Amino acid sequence: MIEGIQLKGDYVYFGISDKQSSDKACIYSIPKSAF
């Protein structure tokens, strides 16, 4: 589940939270050129 999307410069940041493990959170950064 994507909780938040941020656009910063040339990168897109996705904040993803795992509901089954509240301690686990992942942040992915993807270059805008990938879209």
OpenMM code with the backbone's topology and positions (N, CA, C; nanometers):
from openmm import Vec3, app, unit

residues = "MET ILE GLU GLY ILE GLN LEU LYS GLY ASP TYR VAL TYR PHE GLY ILE SER ASP LYS GLN SER SER ASP LYS ALA CYS ILE TYR SER ILE PRO LYS SER ALA PHE".split()
positions = [
    Vec3(0.0848, -0.1198, 0.0000),
    Vec3(0.0000, 0.0000, 0.0000),
    Vec3(0.0879, 0.1242, 0.0000),
    Vec3(0.0629, 0.2105, -0.0953),
    Vec3(0.1409, 0.3341, -0.1031),
    Vec3(0.0761, 0.4374, -0.0117),
    Vec3(0.1552, 0.4885, 0.0804),
    Vec3(0.1015, 0.5842, 0.1773),
    Vec3(0.1277, 0.7283, 0.1360),
    Vec3(0.2378, 0.7512, 0.0674),
    Vec3(0.2693, 0.8877, 0.0295),
    Vec3(0.3611, 0.8910, -0.0905),
    Vec3(0.3400, 0.9901, -0.1764),
    Vec3(0.4275, 1.0088, -0.2915),
    Vec3(0.4794, 1.1515, -0.2874),
    Vec3(0.6106, 1.1667, -0.2982),
    Vec3(0.6704, 1.2990, -0.2979),
    Vec3(0.7535, 1.3175, -0.4237),
    Vec3(0.7439, 1.4371, -0.4807),
    Vec3(0.8245, 1.4705, -0.5972),
    Vec3(0.9329, 1.5673, -0.5531),
    Vec3(1.0576, 1.5249, -0.5659),
    Vec3(1.1691, 1.6116, -0.5274),
    Vec3(1.2720, 1.6085, -0.6391),
    Vec3(1.2895, 1.7216, -0.7046),
    Vec3(1.3911, 1.7282, -0.8092),
    Vec3(1.3606, 1.6301, -0.9207),
    Vec3(1.4571, 1.5457, -0.9523),
    Vec3(1.4429, 1.4505, -1.0621),
    Vec3(1.4022, 1.3128, -1.0122),
    Vec3(1.3660, 1.3029, -0.8854),
    Vec3(1.3323, 1.1726, -0.8291),
    Vec3(1.1915, 1.1722, -0.7718),
    Vec3(1.1301, 1.0550, -0.7753),
    Vec3(0.9988, 1.0351, -0.7146),
    Vec3(1.0176, 0.9414, -0.5958),
    Vec3(0.9673, 0.9829, -0.4807),
    Vec3(0.9836, 0.9028, -0.3597),
    Vec3(0.8508, 0.8387, -0.3225),
    Vec3(0.8539, 0.7085, -0.3020),
    Vec3(0.7349, 0.6355, -0.2590),
    Vec3(0.7557, 0.5879, -0.1162),
    Vec3(0.6599, 0.6195, -0.0299),
    Vec3(0.6645, 0.5672, 0.1065),
    Vec3(0.5665, 0.4525, 0.1184),
    Vec3(0.6180, 0.3353, 0.1469),
    Vec3(0.5330, 0.2166, 0.1537),
    Vec3(0.5415, 0.1559, 0.2930),
    Vec3(0.4259, 0.1297, 0.3516),
    Vec3(0.4202, 0.0744, 0.4860),
    Vec3(0.3629, -0.0658, 0.4815),
    Vec3(0.4241, -0.1550, 0.5571),
    Vec3(0.3749, -0.2920, 0.5650),
    Vec3(0.2823, -0.3025, 0.6860),
    Vec3(0.1548, -0.3246, 0.6618),
    Vec3(0.0570, -0.3251, 0.7705),
    Vec3(0.0752, -0.4450, 0.8633),
    Vec3(0.1304, -0.5540, 0.8119),
    Vec3(0.1482, -0.6726, 0.8950),
    Vec3(0.2650, -0.6546, 0.9919),
    Vec3(0.3573, -0.5683, 0.9575),
    Vec3(0.4714, -0.5419, 1.0452),
    Vec3(0.4864, -0.3916, 1.0572),
    Vec3(0.4297, -0.3354, 1.1641),
    Vec3(0.4229, -0.1904, 1.1772),
    Vec3(0.5612, -0.1275, 1.1914),
    Vec3(0.6615, -0.2099, 1.2231),
    Vec3(0.7965, -0.1568, 1.2391),
    Vec3(0.8682, -0.1433, 1.1058),
    Vec3(0.8088, -0.2041, 1.0028),
    Vec3(0.8769, -0.2047, 0.8735),
    Vec3(0.8186, -0.0982, 0.7814),
    Vec3(0.9038, -0.0142, 0.7289),
    Vec3(0.8618, 0.0864, 0.6323),
    Vec3(0.9705, 0.0979, 0.5272),
    Vec3(0.9288, 0.1082, 0.4033),
    Vec3(1.0252, 0.1146, 0.2942),
    Vec3(1.0047, 0.2436, 0.2158),
    Vec3(1.1151, 0.3012, 0.1726),
    Vec3(1.1093, 0.4198, 0.0878),
    Vec3(1.1870, 0.3904, -0.0392),
    Vec3(1.1198, 0.4071, -0.1513),
    Vec3(1.1838, 0.3854, -0.2801),
    Vec3(1.2003, 0.5194, -0.3505),
    Vec3(1.3152, 0.5395, -0.4111),
    Vec3(1.3366, 0.6591, -0.4916),
    Vec3(1.3567, 0.6159, -0.6357),
    Vec3(1.2760, 0.6716, -0.7253),
    Vec3(1.2802, 0.6348, -0.8662),
    Vec3(1.3012, 0.7613, -0.9493),
    Vec3(1.3973, 0.7597, -1.0394),
    Vec3(1.4176, 0.8766, -1.1267),
    Vec3(1.2942, 0.9013, -1.2127),
    Vec3(1.2602, 1.0282, -1.2343),
    Vec3(1.1450, 1.0604, -1.3174),
    Vec3(1.1641, 1.0104, -1.4598),
    Vec3(1.2876, 0.9942, -1.5022),
    Vec3(1.3146, 0.9484, -1.6384),
    Vec3(1.2668, 0.8057, -1.6600),
    Vec3(1.2387, 0.7333, -1.5501),
    Vec3(1.1932, 0.5950, -1.5604),
    Vec3(1.0464, 0.5887, -1.6028),
    Vec3(0.9748, 0.6990, -1.5920),
    Vec3(0.8331, 0.6997, -1.6260),
    Vec3(0.8123, 0.7370, -1.7715),
] * unit.nanometer
topology = app.Topology()
chain = topology.addChain("A")
for resn in residues:
    res = topology.addResidue(resn, chain)
    for name in ("N", "CA", "C"):
        topology.addAtom(name, app.Element.getBySymbol(name[0]), res)
